[in-house]
Amino acid sequence: SMRYQADGVPLVVLAGTEYGTGSSRDWAAKGSLLLGIRAVIAASFERIHRSNLIGMGVLPLEFDGGQSAKSLGLDGEEVFDIHGLADLFTGEFASGRTLAVTARRPDGSGETKFQARVRLDTPQEAEYYRHGGILQYVLRQLL
């Protein structure tokens, strides 16, 4: 993680169902941020952990249509491009809540494209994420 942070490489976590269940949720979300994780793509999220990730400025995405990292053949070594996030904010999510994701294999042997559902479920969560998390949101409100 420290090497990737030094190189300016944001990290993406691939996860299964109920991601965040059983963890010390607020610390798990803080740890994700401190590790340089910018997005989590999961089959599903534990409700409070998903909210805590947003509060830390980590984007929660869900595989669409019952897909998973396994069904897509992803092993975590890929380089991920998440397309269209900024457009969602300019359109206030009018265009939907699904983003295109491209996962490129590091050896250049191909890429996998799939859709992921953005789990910013309320306007307030979208604002927190847009500002980089709750702390940044509150500080900007004070200024």
C-alpha positions in Angstrom: 0.0 0.0 0.0 2.7 2.4 0.9 4.5 1.8 -2.4 1.3 2.4 -4.4 0.7 5.6 -2.4 4.2 6.8 -3.1 3.7 6.1 -6.8 0.3 7.9 -6.7 -1.7 4.8 -7.6 -5.2 4.7 -6.1 -6.4 1.2 -5.0 -9.6 -0.7 -5.7 -10.9 -3.5 -3.5 -12.8 -6.4 -5.1 -15.2 -8.0 -2.5 -17.9 -10.5 -2.1 -21.2 -10.3 -0.4 -22.0 -8.2 2.8 -18.6 -6.5 2.6 -17.7 -5.0 6.0 -19.8 -7.4 8.1 -18.2 -8.2 11.4 -15.5 -5.5 11.2 -15.0 -2.6 13.6 -16.8 -0.7 10.9 -15.7 2.9 11.4 -12.1 1.8 11.9 -12.3 -0.5 8.8 -13.4 2.5 6.7 -10.6 4.7 8.1 -8.1 2.0 7.4 -9.3 1.7 3.8 -8.7 5.4 3.4 -5.3 5.3 5.0 -4.3 2.4 2.7 -5.1 4.5 -0.3 -8.3 2.7 -1.3 -10.4 4.9 -3.5 -13.2 2.5 -4.4 -14.6 -0.9 -3.3 -16.5 -3.0 -5.9 -18.5 -5.6 -4.0 -21.4 -8.0 -4.6 -23.1 -6.3 -1.6 -22.3 -4.2 1.4 -23.1 -4.3 5.1 -25.3 -1.2 5.5 -23.3 0.8 8.1 -19.9 0.0 6.6 -21.1 1.3 3.2 -22.1 4.6 4.9 -18.7 4.7 6.7 -16.8 4.2 3.5 -18.6 7.2 2.0 -17.8 9.2 5.1 -14.2 8.5 4.4 -14.4 9.4 0.7 -14.2 5.8 -0.5 -16.6 5.1 -3.4 -18.9 2.0 -2.9 -19.8 0.2 -6.1 -21.7 -3.0 -6.5 -21.3 -5.5 -9.3 -24.4 -5.3 -11.5 -26.7 -8.2 -12.5 -25.4 -10.8 -10.1 -21.9 -10.6 -11.4 -18.9 -11.0 -9.2 -15.1 -10.7 -9.4 -15.0 -14.4 -9.9 -17.6 -14.6 -12.6 -15.8 -11.8 -14.5 -12.4 -13.5 -14.1 -10.9 -10.7 -12.0 -8.1 -11.5 -9.6 -7.2 -8.0 -8.3 -4.1 -7.5 -10.4 -6.0 -5.5 -13.0 -5.8 -1.8 -13.5 -9.3 -0.3 -13.2 -10.8 2.6 -15.0 -14.1 3.8 -13.6 -15.9 5.9 -16.3 -18.6 8.6 -15.8 -18.5 9.4 -12.1 -18.1 13.2 -12.7 -21.0 13.1 -15.1 -23.3 11.7 -12.4 -22.6 14.7 -10.2 -23.2 17.3 -12.9 -26.5 15.6 -13.8 -27.5 15.0 -10.2 -27.8 11.3 -11.0 -30.5 12.0 -13.6 -28.6 9.7 -16.1 -28.8 6.8 -13.6 -26.5 5.3 -11.0 -24.5 2.9 -13.1 -21.0 3.4 -14.2 -18.9 1.6 -16.8 -15.8 -0.1 -15.4 -12.8 -1.4 -17.4 -10.4 -3.8 -15.8 -7.1 -4.2 -17.9 -4.8 -7.1 -17.2 -1.3 -6.0 -16.3 0.3 -8.3 -18.9 -1.7 -6.6 -21.7 -3.6 -9.9 -22.5 -7.0 -8.1 -22.5 -9.6 -6.2 -20.6 -12.9 -6.9 -19.0 -15.7 -4.3 -19.2 -18.7 -4.4 -16.9 -21.3 -2.2 -15.2 -21.2 -1.3 -11.5 -24.0 0.4 -9.5 -23.0 3.4 -7.5 -24.1 3.0 -3.9 -24.4 6.7 -3.0 -28.0 6.1 -2.0 -29.1 9.6 -0.7 -28.3 13.1 -1.9 -26.5 13.7 1.4 -24.2 10.7 0.8 -23.5 12.1 -2.7 -22.5 15.4 -1.2 -20.2 13.8 1.4 -18.5 11.8 -1.3 -18.2 14.7 -3.7 -16.4 16.7 -1.0 -14.0 13.7 -0.2 -15.8 12.6 3.0 -17.7 14.0 6.0 -14.7 15.9 7.5 -14.0 17.8 4.3 -17.7 18.5 3.8 -18.0 19.9 7.4 -14.9 22.0 7.0 -16.1 23.5 3.7 -19.4 24.4 5.4 -17.5 26.2 8.1 -15.6 28.3 5.6 
